[in-house]
Structures are given as C-alpha cells and as structure tokens.
Amino acid sequence: MCILVVPELLRAQAAQLRQAVLVLEACHQQVQRAWASLDWEVRAAGQIEESLTWAQRQAIALGEEAERLARFLQARADDFEQADATGSAQLAQVVAALSAPATTRLSQHAPPLARLARLMRMGALLANASAPPPAQPARLMSDLRAPVEFSAPESSLPTWRDRARAALAAWQTETAAT
C-alpha cells in the first residue's frame, strides 16, 4: 500500500478553507446590514433576534474551525516537504555508501559491525536461556575492534548496489515528473 501526499494539494485545500472563511465573513456582514435595515417592529416580532444570534455564533464557529484546519493543512504540507528533503539527502548518502568499494565499507565500519555481531550473539543467548552457555569465554573489548569476517559471496554485493541504484533512479524519475 502506498500513500501519496502532495504538499501543493494540501496547500490548495488550505487556501480553499481560507476562501470559505472569507465567504462566511461576507455573508455575516450582509446579514448584519439586512438586520440593521429592518424596522423595529419587525425585529420585535417572533424570535428573529434569537435566530440571528444563533446563526451568527454558528458562522463564527465555522469560520474559526475552517481557519484552524487551514493552518493544520499548511503545517502538514511543510512537514511533508521537510521529511521529503531529509529522506532525499539520506537516500543519496546510502547510495553513495553502497557505491563505494566493498573493502572500504567493511574496514570503515568493522568496529560497529563487530559490536552488532556480539549483540546478536547475546540476544541469541538470552532467547535460549535454558541452553548451556557457550564453550568460549566472553570476548574482550579489544577483540570487538577486529575486522568482521563475512560469509556472503562477493557476487551478492553488486546485486544490492544495483537495487539501490535502481531505487534511486526510480525515485528521481518520479520526483522529476511531479
């Protein structure tokens, strides 16, 4: 499932709500002028004044709600644009990292990857608490800085790189079209 949010459309909806507020205000002023032009006797007959007061309160409440919704839509449009810009920058960084030679990536990130491998082993131990402890003693912190050995074949690296490049190209095509 894909949810597409177009900030320009949110801003257009906000503008329509603000236009509705202006129409409500114009209508309110027109009713006020009509009320002022009525004779005193007509005003006193029936519950015209009460109905007018109720209608004015409703119009003011609708105008305030429409203005609040317009501000909300404007803020969400700004938030989506900012998130899109941040995501674009991060995607470019990921593609650049994936485009680097595999040896550079491994040597550059070996200590964090070693810590991750240790944490994963610890998680497996916690999950199998009833299992006997491992035969090897716990590693020292200096051992965690050693390069990590990967058993993945070297041929699998280009497929991931190609997938990342294809995703970036598709995204750039989509954003260029809009």
Secondary structure, DSSP 8 states (H G I E B T S, - for coil): ------HHHHHHHHHHHHHHHHHHHHHHHHHHHHHHHS-HHHHHSTTHHHHHHHHHHHHHHHHHHHHHHHHHHHHHHHHHHHHHHHHHHHHHHHHHHHHS-HHHHHHHSHHHHHHHHHHHHHHHHHHTTTS---SS----HHHHTS-----S-TTHHHHHHHHHHHHHHHHHHHHHH-
